[in-house]
Amino acid sequence: MSTILVVDDSPTIRRVVSTILEHHGFDVTLAVDGQDAIEALKAGEARADLVLLDFVMPRMNGFQFCRALRADADLTYMPVVLMSAKSDRIREQFVQQTGAIDAITKPFDADALVAVVENALRRVQSGRASASQLLDLDDDDDEVELVPDSKIDTADDAVGAAKAVGALVARAAGEAGRATKDEGELADAVARGLDEAALGALADAVAPALTKAGRSPALAGDLSVVPIGAVLQMLQVEGQTGVLTCAAGEREIGAQFRGGLIDLVQARGAGEEFRLGRYFVEHGILTTKDIDDVVKAAMFKKSDDAPASTVLAKDTPQPLGLKLLAAGRIDEEQLRAALVQQSSEIVYELLRWNKGRFTFQRRAPDELAERAKLALPVAQVVMEGFRRVDEWRVLEASLGSFESVLVRDEAAVEAARVKDLPRAEVTVLEAVDGERTTREIIARCHMSSFDVCRILVQLLQARVVRKRAAP
């Protein structure tokens, strides 16, 4: 049985990685940073067949740790696998400059981690890899110059900018009536025509504008490859501040982070159930008519008349929550509770996505997030979200088609003493009229589709309602 020394300054990463490895039969030893690890190895307090090493750590980083290994005759050949949140190009550079035998990019899933570790151990045992590569490093190199993330990001942006230049040239030529290449073809040609120096110069010119505009992403990827749960947890572990945007078709979800906590989540095209007004209706605070009246009244009222605490910048439309607050229809506590529920449920929905794109941009929270400051812990929201994802599968299997019509069993309804049921169950039961489909019942209840479906399954199991037989 192989022993893996996991070196990472994040308690969360250490816990997650050790759990995965132990589940797959490995012995695991932990160290909080490179200094802790090298001291334990030298003193014989820790033994390892492989070191799984974070690169960015306090006191002693990954490169310094590898240099310390090389300097010790007993540890020179210790195999190392790097863990890094860097891009593939940066990761390869880390491997070459540290003498590590492999690397894995954070965030990673359990299968990927185990595969990398097992492959590394096989390579070492077969003699196809060893940490002797460490001896090839220049002894006089006290510092290794690594290409910063911003350089890689802006280099990619430079290629994009070059293609944009080509597209503009093609479009202008077409408008002038001159024969030219297809816009996309010319765009690629321009990008290919720029040598490395030209791309570098363009990157330097483009980077400040992109950074100022908040358009240069610090992180981006495909949700079918990197699960959104891993992205969310990584942002919390790394204490990031910025905006995570996920898009799939016409749906878009934006989560604003501050120091690794979620301040606000908003959605576009994700469904009526995620509109803020629904939460006030669901809890009996307001009716749909109350909300409509406030919205109509706000259309004819100058923003200057609203309390100063609810006014945003002049060019920013006032959202529903602040309109209701300004009208005195809700209080601060009710608004916060609704925003917490809305943000959490949008994240639960996001965790169901298995395709789409995500980007994370480092920037300060906008005015709405600054005002909300929900500070939701990612781990708690994600854990509940995963629970719901699992339960969703059971609910959908029990309900079948959402186009099925549900019918009340009046005798069973009477026996159930409806007046004694929780308010939510009464609301759902009253929406079942023998004509509405499951989908229509969900829309009518002004509740989350998850909660409505859970209640419907309970009512079906209790035989209070049943599916109408097909004609």
Residue, then its C-alpha position, 0 to 999 in steps of 0.5 A: m500500500s503506497t503512502i502519499l504525502v499531501v502538502d497544501d496550506s488549505p485545510t479544505i483541500r487537504r481534507v478533500v484530497s486525503t478523503i479521496l485517496e484513503h477511499h481508494g486504498f492509499d495511506v495519507t500523511l498531511a503537511v500544511d506547507g513546504q516547510d512543514a513537509i520537508e522538516a517531517l521528511k528529514a526528521g523521519e516523522a513522515r514517509a512517502d512513496l509520492v508527494l502531492l504538492d501544492f505550488v503556491m504556499p506560504r513559508m516555502n512554496g512548491f519550487q523551494f520545497c523541490r529545491a530542498l528535496r534535491a539538496d538532501a541526499d536521502l530525499t533527492y529521488m522523492p517523486v513529486v506531483l504538483m497541484s496547481a490552479k494555473s493554466d496548462r501552459i503554466r503547469e507544464q512550465f512548473v513541471q519542467q522547472t521543479g523536476a516533478i513527474d506530473a501535475i494536476t490542475k485545480p479544481f479536479d474531480a476524484d477520478a482525475l486525482v486518483a488516475v494521476v497518482e496511480n499513473a505517477l506511481r506506476r511510472v516510478q515503479s517501472g523506472r520510467a520516471s523519477a525525481s532525478q530530474l531535479l538534479d538537472l536544475d541550475d544550482d545558481d538559479d535561486e529564483v525561477e521566473l515564471v510567466p504570470d497568469s496575467k501574461i497568459d490571459t492577455a496573450d490569449d486576449a491578444v489573439g482574440a484582438a487580432k481576430a477582431v481586427g481581421a473581422l473589422v477589416a473584412r467588414a469594412a472592405g465588404e461595406a466598401g464594395r471591395a472583394t475580400k476574404d470571408e470575415g472569419e477567414l480573414a480574422d484567422a489570417v490576421a491572427r496567424g500573420l502576427d509573430e510572437a513579438a507582435l502578439g506580445a506587443l498587442a497583448d501589452a496594448v490590449a491588457p490595460a483596457l481589458t483589465k479596466a473593463g473587467r473583461s479579462p477572465a481569471l478563470a474560464g472553462d467548460l461545465s461539461v469538463v469542470p463541474i460547477g460545484a468544483v469551481l464554486q468550492m475553489l473560489q471559496v477555498e482561494g478566498q476570491t472576490g469577483v463575478l462568476t458567470c455561467a451561460a448555457g443557451e439563453r440561460e445565464i447566472g451570475a454569482q458575485f463573490r467577496g473573499g470567497l463568500i457569495d454576496l448575491v446571485q442573479a439569473r436571466g432566462a432561468g425561469e419565472e420561479f427565480r424572480l424575487g417577487r415569488y419569494f414574498v408571495e410564497h411566504g404570504i408577505l405580499t400578493t401578486k397584485d400587491i407587487d404589480d401595484v408597487v411596480k406600476a406606482a414606481m413607474f410614475k414616481k421620481s427616484d429622487d422621492a425614494p429614501a436615500s438608502t434605496v437609491l442606486a446610481k442614476d443610470t441603474p434601474q431600481p430592482l424590485g426588492l428596493k422598490l418594495l422597500a421604498a414603498g414600505r411593503i417589506d422591511e430590510e429583514q424580509l428583503r434579505a431573507a428573500l435574497v438569501q433564498q433566491s440566491s441559494e435556489i439559483v445556485y441549486e439550479l446551477l448545480r444541475w447544469n451539466k453543460g455550458r461555459f463559465t468565466f470568473q472575473r476579478r473585480a469589486p462587487d457592483e452596487l447591488a451586491e455591495r448593498a446585499k452582502l449576503a456572505l453565503p458560505v459556498a460549502q453549505v449552499v453546495m452541500e444542500g444543492f447536491r442533496r437536492v440534485d439527488e432528490w430531484r432524480v427521485l422526484e422526476a422518476s416518481l412524477g413521470s411526464f410533467e404534462s400529466v394531469l393530476v386529479r384529487d381524490e376528494a374522499a382522501v382529501e376530506a379524510a386528510r383534514v386539509k385545514d390541518l396541513p402545512r400552508a405549502e401543501v394546501t397551496v399545492l393541493e388547491a392547485v390540483d383541479g383535474e385539468r392542470t398538468t404538473r407543469e401548470i401546477i408548478a407555475r400556479c403555486h408561486m413556489s420553487s419547482f423542487d418544493v412543489c414536486r416534492i409535495l406532489v410526490q407526497l400527495l401521490q404516495a398518500r393517494v390524495v391525488r392521482k394521475r388522470a388516466a389517458p383518454 
